[in-house]
């Protein structure tokens, strides 16, 4: 018992580790919610979001005359410590829990209160001098502080995700420039289509991912509208007049994000629409990223019996039975991350739909799904960039040989000999094994000089007049 202190709440007394900055309600959450194994401490941006919210709330309460200066300063100092990365181990609550986030809100309230007590020269748990509820949670409810903290955390996490996305866009674009003169066959439905350059292919990878930068940022901008001051259901009970607007202003100054107070706090309190649309942007990114990884695996298939147009960096032996086999393990793992992101988006959808009346109690699993997705995507994008994309090389001769022997180049003859004659040539080439080039000459459809001009791969890469 020397290693514990006793704290009490509505349900009675409970032992809490004597040196813990968290208190009784956090301890109950530890005991009750052994669910995912992913703790609040796994998501530092969320903890920082909580600290920003508590600091903004304390500043607002001080400015409105509800909190004395000394206590406000010590609360603010403690929040700055959390923002700086200290005491994150003191947030051991599982991310998935019942109670609509009350355990996480109280975890923050208790840690800040006990750290303030330490600054005041008091013992942990002497809450008459600084209370988790009466001082740290002053003018707040879990129902406004918790979702606002989620949004502040997601804004920070989105910044990181976008940086990782920019990094891989630049990597693909660099490869596009490197491969600008590598002629290859384009394919549709896995069949030969028309020639292109590998540079065009990799630039397309860059362009499609670049589109998602603005999508993520635009959707994340919805997180700047918060419901601080709504307290329990949006009516503002126990919050002073002017609190909502002033708290949003203070939060904007502290975070650097353009935070504003929601125009209708009753509507904003149960609303989870911003999470849904942001999650959908991540799903869109995951779908496109997975498609690119499929392409990389196809283009590198072989090395002798596949396309073998590109070489992926060899990362590890690929088989316990087949000597010399090397697998495309990096695109494979990114594919799997994308599947997880797509599945988590469905979780977000169900959680958002499950709200009733004035509150959505499913925000813990909703926020966890989104934060897990961002965490996974950041790691996947960096892994794909560093361990795969930057090291890709092209098999230029293989690509060119495929173009020369492809039936697909007959498409370029359509404007000159007509679709019907081109079809006949293609069919005969398939049946006889002869090249399109030789068949056109044999049948005197075009002169060799004209044919060479038309079928020059470089003349088939962009629009041009006949």
C-alpha positions in Angstrom: 0.0 0.0 0.0 3.0 2.3 0.3 3.2 2.4 -3.4 -0.4 3.7 -3.8 -2.5 6.7 -2.7 -6.2 6.6 -2.3 -8.5 8.8 -4.3 -12.3 8.9 -4.4 -15.1 9.6 -6.9 -18.8 8.9 -7.4 -18.2 5.2 -7.1 -16.0 5.3 -4.0 -12.4 5.0 -3.2 -9.7 3.5 -5.4 -5.9 3.0 -5.2 -3.8 5.0 -7.6 0.0 4.5 -8.0 1.5 7.0 -5.6 3.8 8.7 -8.2 1.2 8.8 -11.0 0.1 12.2 -12.2 -3.2 10.7 -13.3 -6.0 10.1 -10.8 -9.0 7.9 -9.9 -11.0 8.3 -13.1 -8.0 7.5 -15.2 -7.4 4.4 -13.1 -10.9 3.2 -13.5 -10.5 3.6 -17.3 -7.3 1.6 -17.1 -9.1 -1.2 -15.3 -12.3 -1.1 -17.5 -11.0 -0.7 -21.0 -8.4 -3.3 -21.9 -9.5 -3.2 -25.6 -7.1 -2.3 -28.4 -3.8 -2.0 -26.6 -3.3 1.3 -28.4 -3.1 3.9 -25.6 -3.6 7.6 -25.7 0.2 7.9 -25.2 0.6 6.4 -28.6 -0.7 9.6 -30.2 1.3 12.5 -29.0 -0.6 15.0 -31.2 -3.8 14.1 -29.4 -2.2 14.8 -26.1 -0.9 18.1 -27.4 -4.4 18.8 -28.6 -5.7 18.2 -25.1 -3.1 20.5 -23.7 -3.9 23.3 -26.2 -7.6 23.0 -25.3 -6.9 23.1 -21.5 -4.5 26.0 -21.9 -7.0 28.0 -24.0 -9.8 27.2 -21.5 -7.7 28.3 -18.6 -6.7 31.6 -20.4 -10.3 32.3 -21.2 -11.4 31.6 -17.6 -8.7 33.9 -16.3 -9.6 36.7 -18.7 -13.3 36.3 -17.6 -12.3 36.5 -14.0 -13.0 32.9 -13.1 -9.5 31.8 -12.4 -6.8 33.5 -10.3 -3.6 34.6 -11.9 -1.2 32.2 -10.1 -3.3 29.1 -10.8 -3.7 30.1 -14.4 0.0 30.6 -14.9 0.8 27.2 -13.4 -1.9 25.5 -15.6 -0.5 27.2 -18.6 3.1 26.2 -17.7 1.9 22.6 -17.3 0.1 22.6 -20.6 3.3 23.9 -22.3 5.2 21.0 -20.8 2.7 18.5 -22.3 2.9 20.4 -25.7 6.6 20.0 -25.4 6.4 16.3 -25.1 6.7 15.8 -21.3 4.5 13.4 -19.2 3.0 11.6 -22.2 3.5 8.3 -20.4 0.9 9.6 -17.9 -1.8 9.0 -20.5 -2.4 5.2 -20.3 -6.1 5.2 -21.3 -7.1 2.9 -24.2 -8.1 4.8 -27.3 -11.3 2.8 -27.6 -13.5 3.2 -24.6 -17.1 3.8 -23.4 -18.1 7.1 -22.0 -17.9 9.4 -25.1 -14.3 10.4 -24.2 -14.8 11.2 -20.6 -11.9 9.0 -19.5 -9.5 10.8 -21.9 -10.8 14.3 -20.8 -10.4 13.3 -17.2 -7.0 11.8 -17.8 -5.9 15.3 -19.1 -7.6 17.1 -16.2 -6.0 14.8 -13.6 -2.5 15.0 -15.0 -2.6 18.8 -15.3 -4.1 19.2 -11.8 -1.5 16.9 -10.1 1.4 18.6 -11.9 0.1 22.0 -10.9 -0.2 20.7 -7.3 3.4 19.7 -7.5 4.3 23.2 -8.7 2.4 24.6 -5.7 4.3 22.4 -3.3 1.3 20.2 -2.5 0.9 16.4 -2.7 -0.7 14.6 -5.6 -4.4 14.2 -4.9 -4.8 17.3 -2.7 -7.5 18.5 -5.1 -8.8 21.2 -2.8 -5.9 23.4 -4.0 -6.3 22.5 -7.7 -9.2 20.3 -8.8 -9.4 18.3 -12.1 -13.1 19.2 -12.3 -13.4 22.6 -10.7 -10.3 24.2 -12.1 -8.9 22.3 -15.1 -12.3 21.5 -16.5 -13.8 24.9 -15.5 -16.5 26.1 -18.0 -16.1 22.9 -20.0 -17.6 19.5 -20.5 -16.1 16.4 -22.1 -18.6 17.0 -24.9 -16.8 20.2 -26.0 -13.3 19.7 -24.8 -12.8 16.2 -26.1 -13.9 16.7 -29.7 -12.0 20.0 -29.9 -8.9 18.2 -28.7 -9.4 15.5 -31.4 -9.6 18.2 -34.0 -6.5 20.0 -32.8 -4.7 16.7 -32.8 -5.9 15.9 -36.3 -4.8 19.2 -37.7 -1.3 18.5 -36.5 -1.3 15.0 -37.8 -2.6 16.2 -41.2 0.4 18.5 -41.4 2.7 15.5 -41.0 0.7 13.4 -43.5 0.8 16.1 -46.1 4.6 16.5 -45.7 5.0 12.7 -46.3 2.8 12.9 -49.3 4.7 15.8 -50.8 7.9 13.8 -50.3 6.7 10.8 -52.3 5.2 13.1 -55.0 8.6 14.6 -55.4 10.2 11.2 -55.6 7.9 10.0 -58.3 8.4 13.2 -60.2 12.1 12.8 -60.0 11.8 9.4 -61.5 9.6 10.8 -64.2 12.4 13.1 -65.2 15.0 10.3 -65.0 12.9 8.0 -67.3 11.8 10.7 -69.7 13.5 9.0 -72.7 12.5 5.4 -71.8 10.1 4.3 -74.6 7.7 1.5 -73.5 4.2 0.2 -74.2 1.2 1.5 -72.5 -1.4 -1.0 -71.6 -5.2 -1.1 -71.1 -6.9 -4.1 -69.6 -3.5 -5.6 -69.3 -3.2 -5.7 -73.1 -0.9 -3.8 -75.4 -2.3 -0.3 -76.1 0.0 2.4 -77.5 3.6 3.6 -76.8 4.4 6.0 -74.1 7.5 6.9 -72.0 8.2 5.5 -68.6 8.7 9.2 -67.7 5.0 9.8 -68.5 4.0 6.8 -66.4 5.9 8.0 -63.3 4.8 11.6 -63.8 1.2 10.3 -63.8 1.9 8.6 -60.4 3.2 12.0 -59.1 0.2 13.9 -60.5 -2.5 11.6 -59.1 -1.0 11.7 -55.6 -0.4 15.5 -55.8 -4.1 16.0 -56.2 -4.7 14.5 -52.7 -2.6 17.2 -51.0 -5.3 19.8 -51.6 -8.1 17.3 -50.8 -6.5 16.5 -47.4 -5.9 20.1 -46.6 -9.3 21.3 -47.7 -11.1 18.7 -45.7 -8.8 19.2 -42.6 -9.9 22.9 -42.7 -13.3 21.7 -41.4 -11.6 20.9 -38.1 -11.0 24.5 -37.3 -14.7 24.9 -36.4 -15.0 23.9 -32.7 -17.7 23.7 -30.1 -15.8 25.0 -27.0 -18.3 26.7 -24.7 -21.1 24.3 -25.8 -20.5 22.3 -22.5 -22.9 19.3 -22.3 -25.2 19.6 -25.3 -24.6 23.0 -26.8 -26.7 25.2 -24.6 -23.6 26.5 -22.8 -24.7 25.7 -19.3 -22.0 26.5 -16.7 -20.0 28.6 -19.2 -20.1 32.4 -18.9 -21.3 34.7 -21.5 -18.7 35.3 -24.2 -16.8 32.2 -23.3 -17.3 30.3 -26.6 -16.0 33.1 -28.9 -13.1 34.1 -26.6 -12.0 30.5 -26.1 -11.9 29.8 -29.9 -9.9 33.0 -30.3 -7.4 32.0 -27.7 -7.1 28.5 -29.2 -6.4 30.0 -32.6 -3.6 32.1 -31.1 -2.1 29.2 -29.3 -2.2 26.7 -32.1 -1.6 28.9 -35.1 -4.7 27.3 -36.8 -7.6 29.6 -37.8 -9.9 28.2 -35.1 -13.5 29.6 -35.0 -16.5 29.0 -32.8 -19.2 27.0 -34.5 -22.3 29.2 -35.3 -24.7 26.7 -33.8 -23.2 24.9 -30.8 -26.2 22.5 -30.4 -25.7 21.3 -33.9 -21.9 21.2 -33.6 -21.8 19.1 -30.5 -23.2 15.8 -32.0 -21.9 16.6 -35.5 -19.2 14.3 -36.9 -19.4 15.3 -40.5 -15.9 16.7 -40.6 -14.4 13.4 -39.6 -16.4 11.6 -42.3 -15.2 13.8 -45.1 -11.6 13.8 -43.9 -11.6 10.0 -43.6 -13.0 9.8 -47.1 -10.1 11.9 -48.4 -7.7 9.4 -46.8 -9.6 6.5 -48.3 -9.3 8.2 -51.7 -5.5 8.5 -51.2 -5.3 4.8 -50.1 -7.2 3.6 -53.2 -4.9 5.5 -55.5 -1.7 4.6 -53.6 -2.7 0.9 -53.6 -3.3 1.1 -57.4 0.2 2.5 -57.9 1.7 -0.3 -55.8 -0.2 -2.8 -57.9 1.4 -1.2 -61.0 4.9 -1.3 -59.5 4.5 -5.0 -58.7 3.3 -5.7 -62.2 6.0 -3.6 -63.9 8.7 -5.3 -61.9 7.3 -8.9 -62.3 9.8 -11.5 -63.5 12.7 -11.1 -63.7 12.6 -13.5 -66.7 9.0 -14.5 -67.0 7.2 -11.3 -66.3 7.2 -7.7 -67.6 10.5 -6.8 -66.0 10.3 -3.2 -67.2 11.6 -1.9 -63.9 13.7 -3.1 -61.0 12.6 -2.5 -57.5 15.4 -2.3 -54.9 15.9 -5.8 -53.4 15.1 -5.6 -49.7 15.2 -9.2 -48.4 15.2 -12.8 -49.6 11.8 -13.8 -50.9 11.5 -17.4 -50.2 12.4 -20.2 -47.8 12.4 -22.7 -50.6 13.1 -20.9 -53.9 16.8 -19.7 -54.1 17.4 -16.3 -55.6 13.8 -15.2 -55.3 13.3 -11.5 -54.3 9.7 -10.2 -53.7 8.3 -6.7 -54.0 7.8 -6.5 -50.3 7.6 -2.7 -50.0 4.7 -2.3 -52.4 3.1 -5.3 -50.8 3.1 -3.8 -47.3 1.8 -0.5 -48.6 -1.0 -2.4 -50.3 -1.9 -3.9 -46.9 -1.8 -0.5 -45.2 -4.2 0.8 -47.8 -6.6 -2.0 -47.2 -6.5 -1.1 -43.5 -7.2 2.6 -44.2 -10.2 1.6 -46.5 -11.6 -0.6 -43.7 -11.2 2.1 -41.0 -13.1 4.5 -43.2 -16.1 2.2 -42.9 -15.6 2.2 -39.1 -15.7 6.0 -39.2 -18.9 5.9 -41.3 -20.7 3.6 -38.9 -19.4 5.5 -35.8 -20.6 8.8 -37.3 -24.0 7.4 -38.1 -24.5 5.9 -34.6 -24.9 9.2 -32.8 -28.2 9.8 -31.1 -29.9 13.1 -30.2 -27.5 15.6 -28.7 -24.2 13.6 -28.6 -22.3 11.0 -30.6 -20.8 8.6 -28.0 -18.8 6.7 -30.6 -16.2 9.4 -31.0 -13.5 7.3 -29.3 -13.5 4.6 -32.0 -14.0 7.2 -34.7 -11.0 9.3 -33.6 -8.9 6.2 -33.2 -9.7 5.0 -36.7 -8.7 8.3 -38.2 -5.6 8.7 -36.2 -4.5 5.1 -36.8 -5.0 5.8 -40.6 -2.9 8.9 -40.5 -0.2 7.1 -38.5 -0.2 4.1 -40.9 -0.2 6.3 -44.1 2.7 8.4 -42.8 4.8 5.3 -42.2 3.7 3.7 -45.5 4.5 6.8 -47.6 7.9 7.2 -46.1 8.7 3.5 -46.4 7.6 3.5 -50.1 9.6 6.6 -50.9 12.8 5.7 -49.0 12.9 1.9 -49.6 11.4 1.6 -53.0 10.7 4.6 -55.3 14.1 6.4 -55.0 15.9 3.2 -55.9 13.8 2.1 -58.9 15.7 1.5 -62.2 14.4 1.0 -65.7 15.2 -1.9 -68.1 15.3 0.4 -71.1 16.2 -2.3 -73.7 13.4 -4.6 -72.5 10.9 -1.7 -72.8 12.0 -0.8 -76.3 12.0 -4.3 -77.5 8.4 -4.7 -76.4 7.4 -1.7 -78.3 9.1 -2.9 -81.5 7.4 -6.3 -81.3 4.0 -5.1 -80.1 0.8 -5.3 -82.2 -0.3 -2.2 -80.4 1.7 0.1 -82.7 -0.8 -0.7 -85.4 -3.1 1.9 -83.8 -0.8 4.6 -85.1 -1.7 3.5 -88.7 -5.4 4.1 -88.3 -5.4 7.6 -89.7 -3.3 6.5 -92.7 -4.7 3.1 -93.8 -8.1 3.0 -92.0 -9.4 1.1 -89.0 -10.5 -1.9 -91.1 -7.1 -2.4 -92.8 -5.3 -1.8 -89.5 -7.5 -4.6 -87.9 -6.6 -6.9 -90.8 -2.9 -6.2 -90.3 -3.1 -6.8 -86.5 -5.0 -10.1 -87.0 -2.5 -11.4 -89.5 0.5 -10.3 -87.3 -1.0 -12.3 -84.4 -1.7 -15.4 -86.6 1.6 -15.4 -88.5 4.0 -14.0 -85.9 5.2 -11.4 -88.5 5.7 -7.8 -87.4 3.2 -5.1 -88.2 6.1 -3.3 -89.9 6.9 -6.1 -92.4 3.2 -6.8 -93.2 2.5 -3.2 -94.1 5.5 -3.2 -96.5 4.6 -6.6 -98.0 1.1 -5.4 -98.9 2.4 -2.0 -100.3 0.1 -0.1 -98.0 2.8 2.6 -97.2 6.3 3.4 -98.3 9.1 2.4 -96.0 10.1 6.1 -95.5 6.5 7.0 -94.6 6.1 4.0 -92.4 9.3 4.7 -90.5 8.1 8.2 -89.9 4.7 7.1 -88.6 6.0 4.3 -86.4 8.8 6.2 -84.9 7.9 5.7 -81.2 8.7 9.3 -80.5 6.1 10.4 -82.9 3.4 8.4 -81.1 3.8 9.9 -77.7 1.9 13.2 -78.1 -0.9 14.6 -80.3 0.1 15.7 -83.8 -1.4 16.5 -87.2 -1.3 14.0 -90.0 
